[in-house]
Amino acid sequence: MEHMTGSPYTTVSLKMLVDLARPAAGLTIHHSVIRAKQSGGYISRFKGRGMEFNEARLYQSGDDIRSIDWRVTARTGKTHTKIFREERERPVFISVDQRDTMHFASRGVFKSVMAAKLAALLAWAAHHHGDRCGGQLFYDSHCQELKPQNGKQAVLHFLNSLARPIPSANQSVNENLESVLDRLLSHARPSSLLYIISDFRGLTPHAQIQLAKLAAHCEVVMIFIYDPLEANLPSSGRYQFTQNDHYVTINASNAKQLEAYQEHFQQKKQQLQTLAKQRGMIFIPVSTQADPLTCLRM
């Protein structure tokens, strides 16, 4: 897709992101159970808001035996169950990939635009739920972290940073997925609801270990942005892909080369799916052609 300055397909504006406040009002981001949208459609636990103890009451048929309050039971001689209530708020931390590889699409909008729209919807939804919202924006040359805060101004500050990124003071720095996740381990507070929106370029074995560490103390949702051309090349033609100074030409008429290219994409997607299933994370694949609101509702 040719880059068109000012086009809503290739760039985001603050107004575009602010206008998502209304549709985000009906978006629920704290589900007790959510069906991950990958092949197999397994059910993943998504704990939602943290729980705090409220009171103990007499055990009733159907209560979870793991919630039995043994101290009260021993003191009274009658079985009691612990009752919990949802915490009023929790930090929502949204990490958004804006590296050069995200500025691409063959159909729909740029990956970077889709990522920004998804982030804006999640930020507004967190605000509507009364949660603190902050996040991380990462580029090839630098990262920017925004501390979770309450209120509309916190959301607007986050969106303004997405629409008008601050250039790096040190252009020699080269951020990769490993360094980004390492920063997340320091900035995302335990019990946070953590969204990572990315094409996950640079998913090394060490990066997978870092994701597992994040899942150990946060509720992690991985939103995988991809272009339809990455998932399924046409059966004919030659396609050239670039990343920094590296060029790869795919001849779709070459059956072996086509199969290898598509297998690489499927392997990467499967890696993320498997990691999510093993570590209790949510995995949501999103095409650049998709409707972002629909993807977050499913």
N, C-alpha and C positions, 0 to 999 in steps of 0.2 A: 504494500500500500504506500503510495507516495505521500510524503509528509506535507500537509497543507496547514500553514501557519494560521492559528486561530480557529481551525476546524474542530467541532465538538467530537470528531472521530479520533483526533490525534492529541488534543490538549484539553485540559480542564480549566474552568474558570471558577472563581469563588461563588458566583451566582449559581452556577450549575450545581455545586455541592450544597449550597444553602437551600436551594429549591427542593432538595431531597428530604427536608425536615418533615414535611406533611406525609408523604408516603411511608416514612419510617415510623410514624406514630402507631401504626397497627402491626409493627414487626415485633415478634417475641424472640428474644435472644437467649432466654433462660428456660430451656426445656429440661424436663426430668429424664426424658428418653427421646433420642432423635435417631432417625434412620439415616445412616451414612449412605451417600449416593454413589456407591461404587458397585462393580459387578459382584453379584452375590447378595447385595443389599442386606448385610448383617446389621443387627441392632447394636448400637454403641451406647454405653452409659455416659450421660452428660449431666453431671450433678447439679449444674445450675448454681444458684446462690448458696453461700455457705449456710450452715445450720447452727443454731445455738440452742442450748437447753432452755426449756420453758417451765415444765412442771412434770410431776409423776402422777399417774392415775392408775386405778385398778386395771389389771390385765383383762383384755377382751378377746374373744375368739377372733382369730385372723391377725392379731398383732404379731409383728416380727419378733421372734424370741431373742434376736440380737439386741433388741432395745429394752430388754428387761432391766429394771433398776434393782440390782441385787442387794444394795445397802438398805433401801426402803423395804424390800421384800423380807429381808432378814429381821429388820426392826419391828415390822408390823405382823409378820407371819402370813401375809397375804401377797400374792404376786402383783407387782406393780410394773408398769411400762413407762419408759421415758418418752416425753412428748417434746418435740423440737419445733422451732419456728424458723422461718427464713430470716437471714440477716436483712436489715433494711437496705443495705447497699454493699457493693463490692467493687473493687477497682476493675475497670475494663481497659485493657491495654491492647492497642491495635498496631501491629508492625506492618509497614507497607513497603513493598519492593518498588523502587523507582530507578533501578539500574538501567543501563543502555539497552540490555536485552529485552526489557519490558516495553520499549518504544517500537513496537512491531505488531502488525496484524495483516493477514491477507483478506480477512472478512470481519465485519463488525467494527469494533473500536480497538485502538491500541490496548495492549495488555496493561499499560500504565494507567490508561483512562478507566478501564474496568476495575482495576485495583483501587483507584481513588474513589470511584462511585460506591463500591462495596464498603470501603472504610468510612465514607460519609454516612451511609445508611446505618452502619453499626454504631457510629458515634452518636447520631441523633437518637437511635433506639435506646442506647445507654442513658442518654439525657432524659428521655421520656420515662424511663424506669427509675430515675432518681439515682443512678450510679455515677461514680466518679469516672471520668474518661481521660485517657492520655494515650501516648503511643510512641512509636519510633518510625521515622522515615529514613530509608537507607538508599544511598546512591553509590556509584562506583568509587567516588572519591571521599565520601564522608557519611556520617550518621548523625541524626538529630533525634534526641529523646525529649518527650514532653511529659512532665509529671502529671499523673491522673488528678483531676480536680473536678469539683462540682460546678454545675451551672452552664448556662448557654454560652457565656464568654469563653469557657474552656473549650467547648466544641468549636466555636468560631476561630479560636486561636489555632486549633488543630487543622481545621479546614483551610485556613489562610496559609499555613505552612505547606499544605499539599499543593495549593494552587500557585503559590509564590515562593518556591524553595529558595533558601539562602545559599549562595554559592560557597563552596569550601574555601577556606583560607589556605589550605595546603593541598594543592593539586597532585602532589607526588604520592599521596596516600591511596592505596588500592584496597577498598573494602571487598571482602568476599563473604560467602554465606557463613563460613565458620566464624569469622570475626564478628559478624552481625549477631549470630546466635550467642556468642560469648558475651556480648554487651547486653543482650536480652536477659541472660542469667543474672546479671548484676542489677538491672533496672526493673524487671517485672517482679513485683512483690508476691510472696507466697499467698495462695488462695485467689490470685487474680484470674479473671477470665481473659485469656490471651488468644488473640487472633493473629495469625501470620498469613499475609496475603502476598503470594509470590509465584513465580514460575519455577522456583527452587533450582535454578541453575547453580551448579557447584555443590550438589548434594553428595558430599564425600562421606565415607564411613564415620569420620569424626563428627561431621555435621549431624548425622543420624544419632550419634551418642548424645550430642548436645540437646537435640530435640527430646530425647528420652529423659534427660535431666530436667528439662523444663516441665515435662508432663508429670514429673514426680511431685512438683509442688504448685503447679498451676493447672487450670482447666484449659487445655490447648485445642484450638480449632485451626487446622491447616486448610487454607483455601488455595487450591492449585489452579492458577490461571494458564490456559493454553490456547493456542490458535488451532482452528480446524485443520489447517495445512500440516501442522506438526503431527496430528493424530492419524491423518489419512491423506497421503499424496495421491494426485490423479494418476491414472495408469500410463500416461504418456507425457513427454516434455522434460526439459532440463530446468532445475531450480538451483539458484545460488543463494546460500545463507552466509551471513557475516556475523562475526562476534569479535569486536575490537579489530585486530590485524589479521585474524584468521578467516579464511574463506573455504567453504565446503560446497561442492557442486554435486547435486543428486540427479542422476539420470533415471527418471521414473520408468523409462522403457526397459531398463536393465532390471530384470526380476529379482536377482540376488541383492543388488544395491537397494532397491525399493524395500525388500523384505527386511534387510538389515536396519534401514532407517526407521521403519515403523516398529520393529522389534525393540530398538533403543528407547523409543518413546513409551512403549508399553511396559518395559522393564522399570523405567523411572516411575511411572504411575503406580505400578505394583509395589515398588519399594515403599512409597509413601502410604499406600493402603495397608500394607502389612505392618509397617511401623505404627500406624494409627491404631490398628486392631490390637496389637500386642501391648501398647502403652496406654490404652484407654483414651485416645485422642479422637477428635472428629475430623474426617477427611471430606472436603467438598470440592470436587472438580468443577471449574467454571470456564466455559468457552467464551471467546471474545465476541461471539454472536449472541450470547445469552442475555436474558433480562435479569439484572442483578437482584432486584427485589424478589423475583420468583425463586431464584437460587437460594436466597437466605430463608425463604418461607418453607421450603421443602425439607 
